[in-house]
Amino acid sequence: MVDSVSPALARRIALAAQGFGRRPTPEGAGRPGLRQVGAVFDRLGLLQIDSVNVFERSHYLPAFSRLGPYDRSLLDRLTGPRGRTVEYWAHEAAFVPRDWWPLFAFRRDEYRAKGHAWGGWVAENQDLARFLEAELRANGPMPASAIEHDANRRSGPWWGWSGVKRTLEWMLRTGDVVCVERRRFERVYALPEQALAPALLADRVDDDEAFRRLVGHAASALGIATTRDLADYWRMRGEHVKPAIADLVDAGELLPVEVPGWGAGGKPGAAWLHRDARRPRRLDAAAVLSPFDPVVWFRPRAERLFDFHYRIEIYTPEPKRVFGYYSLPVLIDDDVVGRVDLKSDRKAGILRVQSAWAEAGAPADTAARLAPVLRQAADWQGLGDVVVGERGGLASALAAEVRAAA
């Protein structure tokens, strides 16, 4: 008989698996160190990258959400050219452990097989690709902007990308180049042999084994998950995920369970519980989350876990925005209970809360629990005041709490 897990327990399992509910640095022990920041990365297995910098770039936020204020240079050490990560299209663009490079050979092969995708660009620009390889071989790692070529003209709908940039981005997907670091957020490209150890390049992992290991890590990071949740973590196809799940069940790593309300029409739905998942009786947390945090990045899972309908509005015309340009979900204990639209006004030295909203049923102390998190966020960003605007049903109460704390 399949065990049943209540929706409330499923939420706590999922959040505990993501590292919420325990602070590895005791109060008064100072800021988290490299070990704690590295542990967040290891637990998640990836940090999604996004260019929006209105509050803070997305890959810095998961560690802040789980650890509180930390020295961002510690994460730079992990993700820099001498760190232990490599950037790849693992979920979207993301930092992943460098040692996992062989696990994504299947994806590089898939992109290579699509060589005529993107309007036939790769097939029609083989000479440019060979030129870029020669440039990198002769000069070492370089950003696209440093490579001069007649084809380096900006045109078309590719965000103003040049032919050089467009070709390098495709080569990044196929593994013909790697991204070794970001300089002012611009990718720096290198040949694989310039950045990765020979043993890593020579390692060949069978596709089925790669699927098992990736799905196994996703299950550990999610705690409890549906098949779709596990597939989304690494953006894998069901035909790859389902056999991997079966193997992991046979090995005792995944346990089949049901969660009431997770199925169609509110019926119990099938899920997979990782054997090592903690089952907390309660969970104490207060945090703001990146829009690209694994807790909320798969929107159907966020709705299933928290009854939280979330869409980032950076691509929505301003008159049509409901919650704000860069609204971040608010986590209190074991539920996502609101959202705040944050902006780091670095010129004025202010963290601006441009709107604040509470979900239906949010606890009465939501504003009181959130205000210290915003104060920490301002300090972490090197800002002075926290200024709460008037938009949103939570704004008035939050402004009062912020003033009282000041």
LOMIDREN-119418 format. One record per residue (C-alpha): residue in one letter; x, y, z. Coordinates in pm, whole numbers, padded with zeros to 5 digits, always signed. Layout:
% LOMIDREN-119418
AXYZ...
This chain:
% LOMIDREN-119418
M+00000+00000+00000V+00129+00347-00095D+00179+00587+00198S-00011+00916+00205V+00165+01244+00282S-00050+01540+00384P-00015+01861+00181A+00116+02046+00490L+00384+01784+00552A+00472+01784+00181R+00538+02160+00204R+00766+02115+00503I+00950+01826+00338A+01003+02031+00022L+01132+02336+00209A+01357+02134+00441A+01509+01961+00138Q+01585+02306-00002G+01771+02403+00313F+01509+02604+00501G+01435+02564+00869R+01792+02543+00997R+02054+02810+01006P+02402+02655+00982T+02558+02964+01141P+02449+03009+01506E+02334+03354+01612G+02629+03565+01715A+02878+03350+01526G+02930+03603+01247R+02845+03581+00881P+02827+03249+00700G+03158+03134+00557L+03264+02960+00239R+03163+02619+00375Q+02805+02728+00439V+02771+02904+00103G+02917+02599-00071A+02674+02374+00113V+02378+02569-00028F+02518+02523-00378D+02580+02153-00319R+02228+02101-00187L+02065+02269-00486G+02312+02142-00746L+02276+02457-00955L+02220+02831-00936Q+02014+02981-01216I+02162+03292-01376D+01962+03593-01491S+02071+03935-01610V+01815+04145-01418N+01994+04346-01151V+01717+04570-01019F+01756+04423-00669E+02035+04163-00695R+02133+03913-00963S+01941+03592-00918H+02229+03352-00850Y+02326+03541-00534L+01977+03520-00383P+01931+03149-00290A+02220+03166-00042F+02081+03489+00107S+01736+03333+00139R+01877+03034+00327L+02168+03185+00520G+02090+03552+00560P+02353+03818+00480Y+02675+03666+00352D+02982+03792+00172R+02898+03768-00200S+03266+03738-00285L+03247+03386-00139L+03005+03286-00412D+03226+03463-00666R+03509+03237-00552L+03294+02930-00614T+03177+03046-00958G+03494+03216-01080P+03761+03074-01314R+03940+02900-01029G+03621+02787-00858R+03445+02455-00875T+03159+02539-01107V+03098+02563-01478E+02815+02745-01651Y+02582+02538-01865W+02220+02511-01981A+02121+02278-01700H+01779+02424-01615E+01815+02755-01788A+02163+02908-01788A+02307+02801-01454F+02620+02737-01254V+02662+02363-01195P+02942+02163-01033R+03235+02141-01270D+03267+01770-01193W+02921+01722-01344W+03036+01822-01693P+03018+01458-01814L+02656+01426-01695F+02540+01677-01956A+02700+01508-02255F+02353+01391-02361R+02236+01753-02379R+02540+01866-02573D+02476+01581-02816E+02114+01691-02852Y+02217+02046-02936R+02477+01919-03180A+02210+01709-03349K+02002+02024-03388G+02281+02186-03584H+02039+02346-03827A+01825+02505-03557W+01811+02879-03492G+01737+02959-03855G+02015+02740-03994W+02277+02968-03840V+02524+02696-03740A+02513+02515-04072E+02562+02840-04260N+02845+02976-04042Q+03095+02696-04006D+03377+02926-04119L+03293+03168-03839A+03288+02884-03585R+03633+02768-03701F+03761+03126-03683L+03637+03159-03326E+03803+02833-03223A+04131+02958-03372E+04100+03292-03191L+04043+03127-02856R+04322+02878-02914A+04565+03157-02998N+04457+03414-02737G+04300+03218-02453P+03964+03297-02289M+03788+03602-02435P+03447+03772-02427A+03261+03813-02751S+03317+04189-02743A+03694+04139-02760I+03682+03934-03081E+03705+04145-03393H+03565+04012-03719D+03377+04140-04021A+03076+03934-03909N+03066+04117-03577R+02773+04336-03678R+02461+04363-03466S+02141+04283-03652G+01818+04090-03633P+01601+03999-03334W+01873+03832-03125W+01876+04099-02853G+02112+04292-03078W+02359+04004-03078S+02639+04003-03334G+02721+03704-03551V+03017+03632-03324K+02803+03633-03010R+02532+03423-03171T+02779+03160-03286L+02959+03147-02951E+02626+03097-02773W+02545+02799-02992M+02895+02658-02940L+02840+02695-02564R+02537+02468-02590T+02721+02205-02792G+03024+02217-02562D+03265+02340-02829V+03333+02631-02595V+03271+02681-02223C+03205+02990-02014V+03486+03025-01761E+03367+03342-01585R+03152+03654-01610R+03309+03999-01634R+03054+04271-01566F+02812+03989-01637E+02951+03932-01988R+03044+03571-02061V+03410+03489-02112Y+03449+03193-02350A+03726+02936-02368L+03792+02607-02539P+03706+02313-02310E+04069+02204-02286Q+04161+02554-02161A+03920+02534-01869L+03846+02173-01778A+04078+01903-01648P+04182+01638-01905A+04033+01363-01686L+03700+01543-01688L+03702+01580-02066A+03791+01215-02107D+03519+01092-01870R+03229+00927-02047V+02909+00867-01852D+02644+00645-02006D+02330+00846-02081D+02109+00624-01864E+02351+00661-01574A+02353+01038-01623F+01972+01043-01616R+01968+00841-01292R+02220+01066-01122L+02050+01387-01229V+01703+01266-01134G+01841+01135-00805H+01987+01475-00722A+01665+01652-00823A+01471+01419-00592S+01709+01492-00305A+01689+01870-00365L+01308+01867-00391G+01241+01617-00110I+00903+01519-00247A+00811+01562-00612T+00593+01455-00900T+00741+01314-01218R+00693+01655-01383D+00876+01826-01096L+01173+01593-01137A+01176+01642-01514D+01166+02021-01484Y+01462+02045-01244W+01707+01967-01526R+01459+02030-01813M+01462+01663-01907R+01215+01471-02121G+00974+01222-01967E+01121+00939-02173H+01448+00994-01987V+01302+01063-01643K+01055+00777-01607P+01306+00491-01648A+01543+00672-01411I+01265+00696-01150A+01192+00324-01187D+01560+00243-01131L+01575+00469-00825V+01261+00307-00681D+01416-00036-00732A+01728+00086-00552G+01519+00215-00260E+01625+00577-00317L+01273+00692-00410L+00955+00589-00230P+00615+00614-00402V+00361+00818-00205E+00033+01000-00259V-00049+01358-00167P-00416+01459-00134G-00503+01739-00375W-00202+01687-00600G-00396+01492-00860A-00642+01603-01127G-00963+01750-00990G-00827+01772-00638K-00782+01399-00607P-00473+01238-00447G-00173+01256-00678A+00126+01029-00720A+00460+01161-00598W+00807+01038-00508L+00961+01086-00165H+01339+01078-00134R+01447+00824+00127D+01669+01078+00305A+01411+01356+00314R+01349+01510+00656R+00989+01524+00776P+00983+01828+01007R+00688+01867+01242R+00728+02244+01207L+00950+02477+01012D+01076+02822+01110A+01172+03044+00818A+01142+03403+00696A+01286+03492+00357V+01238+03654+00022L+01297+03425-00275S+01446+03483-00617P+01194+03441-00899F+01439+03174-01017D+01469+02988-00686P+01394+02614-00716V+01119+02658-00457V+00910+02855-00707W+01074+02830-01052F+00837+02554-01170R+00512+02745-01144P+00280+02439-01140R+00474+02306-00838A+00447+02642-00659E+00071+02638-00713R+00046+02276-00598L+00258+02325-00286F+00154+02672-00175D-00159+02761-00376F+00061+03047-00499H+00002+03174-00852Y+00324+03345-00955R+00434+03511-01276I+00730+03745-01298E+00621+04071-01461I+00947+04210-01601Y+00821+04135-01952T+00471+04271-01885P+00398+04628-02001E+00386+04853-01696P+00012+04938-01723K-00067+04565-01712R+00151+04476-01415V-00035+04361-01106F+00236+04309-00844G+00538+04493-00984Y+00840+04467-01209Y+01052+04237-00989S+00824+04093-00723L+00990+03837-00497P+00788+03567-00318V+00779+03596+00061L+00830+03276+00260I+00712+03267+00621D+00760+02934+00801D+00624+02663+00570D+00422+02875+00329V+00466+03138+00059V+00240+03415+00187G+00308+03726-00019R+00537+03913-00254V+00740+04234-00251D+00867+04434-00548L+01221+04530-00448K+01464+04776-00602S+01814+04855-00482D+01839+05230-00540R+02216+05238-00518K+02246+05606-00606A+02021+05710-00318G+02139+05434-00084I+01785+05303-00033L+01616+04966-00059R+01283+05054-00214V+00984+04827-00151Q+00781+04947-00445S+00481+04731-00355A+00398+04471-00092W+00120+04214-00108A-00013+03943+00121E-00180+03626-00001A-00523+03531+00126G-00478+03359+00462A-00131+03506+00526P-00050+03507+00900A-00125+03824+01094D+00243+03875+01175T+00359+03862+00811A+00468+04229+00808A+00644+04194+01144R+00831+03882+01025L+00920+04038+00689A+01052+04374+00812P+01377+04233+00964V+01441+04037+00642L+01422+04360+00442R+01655+04532+00688Q+01902+04247+00641A+01860+04274+00263A+01940+04645+00273D+02249+04586+00486W+02357+04303+00255Q+02327+04537-00042G+02522+04812+00134L+02214+05034+00150G+02091+05255+00431D+01718+05311+00460V+01432+05077+00372V+01150+05277+00214V+00812+05113+00163G+00582+05253-00105E+00205+05268-00091R+00110+04998-00343G-00027+04666-00221G-00244+04539+00060L+00057+04468+00285A+00231+04803+00225S+00079+05002+00512A+00146+04738+00779L+00494+04673+00644A+00581+05044+00640A+00472+05070+01004E+00692+04773+01104V+00990+04914+00917R+00948+05251+01087A+00914+05090+01428A+01229+04886+01377A+01423+05196+01268
